[in-house]
Amino acid sequence: MMKQLTDIDIKNALSHPIFKLISETADELNLECYVIGGWVRDLFLERPSKDIDVVVVGGGIERPGIVIAEALKNKLGKAHIAIYRNFGTAQLKYKNMEVEFVGARRESYDRNSRKPITEDGTLEEDQNRRDFTINAMALCLNSARFGELIDPFDGMYDLEDGIIATPLDPDITFSDDPLRMMRCVRFATQLNFYIEEETFDALERNKERIKIISGERIADELNKIMLSPHPSKGLIDLERCGLLAIIFPELVALQGVEVRNGRAHKDNFYHTLEVLENVAKETEGLRTTDYGLRTTDNSRFEDEKEHKLWLRWAALLHDIGKPKSKRWDNTLGWTFHSHNDIGERMIPNIFRRMKLPMNEKMKYVQKLVGLHMRPIVIADEEVTDSAVRRLIFEAAEDIDDLMILCTADITSKNEQKKARFIENFRLVKEKIAKVNEDDRIRLFQPIIRGEEIMEMFGLKPSREVGLLKNALKDAQLDMKIDGSRESAIAFLIEEAKKLNLTVIQQI
């Protein structure tokens, strides 16, 4: 929602000492100076913003952005400055604010690159090169016109109407820098705006141009869409304009409904988006641990925002294996057997191609995708302690996230069926809490490690070691042993006999 600001409101918003110092410094150097772009947009949208972009009109001075930044640094003393002379920009960090200074410029592009050829320009030329009208608004910082709004493309009206539109011809805007197509969808998603009709048509016409953009850049915009309050909005826009089929064909493959003998399956694309929305709703606020299994020192995630991102990726990918597993059964109808296992195996290739992290974050997503059917199977059958222990053992500290995903996966339009699933899941959650309380200390640590098994029976890494480890794990989970080291050793000796193995060394 946009706020109507008076001239006094704008001047009050610019009352931070950093703006006063920029104003004084610009006047002393006889330079025109404007705060422009996202900070101005977010001021009217009442969104917090600490990153400030300042454009400086040269007046004959070479690299005016650097000149004013260096002069400002001398006044501030303790501020940190980073200068990028090749680009004519400077970044100044002062307290909790970050200001980037750049000279006003005009740009021209080579068709095979999004890197522009730049020349010094006027404020008007600088605003012409901006991606969207709402990002082209500027506020003057010179004392004579302090707080004056320069809005040549009526960005204020687009803010009021909730519209994403380009300042100039959208075909030129998107063809020059195709990453702007992803940014267009991202801003529409983050701000809950709609994309103006001509601008959207240009997305469709120029979609193939996205192929010159690096995977890292696309992934960065996609992650911002994923972290939006309603990420499905952005994914639907990407699908409608044809970009999604280029950057994420596996997701588009989920789309569609096939009918045979009067029996249809659901559209797994829109089901996936519904699950994603459910998870997004669940993770918008601060989440707490239901079962007490998550560690406080989790090196996979730097903060709650990053944790939220990869849980949402798990939601987006939870059914990604369905197209490959889809089969028709004359009795059962459409089946998707083992789609979770197939999806788990697909994830590394998807992450690699999309330049997403090939580390513990990917493994976290894999784990949730691979396990997401397990709670449903348990809920459909008798909820036994043994089945729940196995689930906890495999999910470990991610059991909370797994249950969030599985609960979000209940999207049936049959209210009676949905209520039954929710009730069954409640029983599973209760059983998880109870089993965890009973078994907390002994459940998650193997009593005897694989290295010790090899030492005990004189084995090298082999199939036999794996069989013994799994047998010991099953005995532990089924409570066939009492949890002591002695009972574990006795169990292993008996299991080893079945494999014609004898004890070589006591451990």
Secondary structure, DSSP 8 states (H G I E B T S, - for coil): ------HHHHHHHT-SHHHHHHHHHHHHTT-EEEEETHHHHHHHHT----EEEEEEE-TT-SSHHHHHHHHHHHHHSS-EEEEETTTTEEEEEETTEEEEEEE-EEEE--TT-S--EEEE--HHHHHHTSSSGGGS-EEE-SGGGTT-EE-TT-HHHHHHHTEE--SS-HHHHHHH-THHHHHHHHHHHHHT-EE-HHHHHHHHHHGGGGGGS-HHHHHHHHHHHHTSSSHHHHHHHHHHHTHHHHH-HHHHTT----EETTEE---HHHHHHHHHHHHHHHHSS----SSS-S-S--TT-SSHHHHHHHHHHHHHHTTTTHHHH-EEETTTEEE-TTHHHHHHHHHHHHHHHTT---SHHHHHHHHHHHHTTHHHHHHHS---HHHHHHHHHHHGGGHHHHHHHHHHT---S-HHHHHHHHHHHHHHHHHHHHHHHHHHHHHSS-SS-HHHHHHHHT--SSHHHHHHHHHHHHHHHTT-S-S-HHHHHHHHHHHHHHTT---SS--
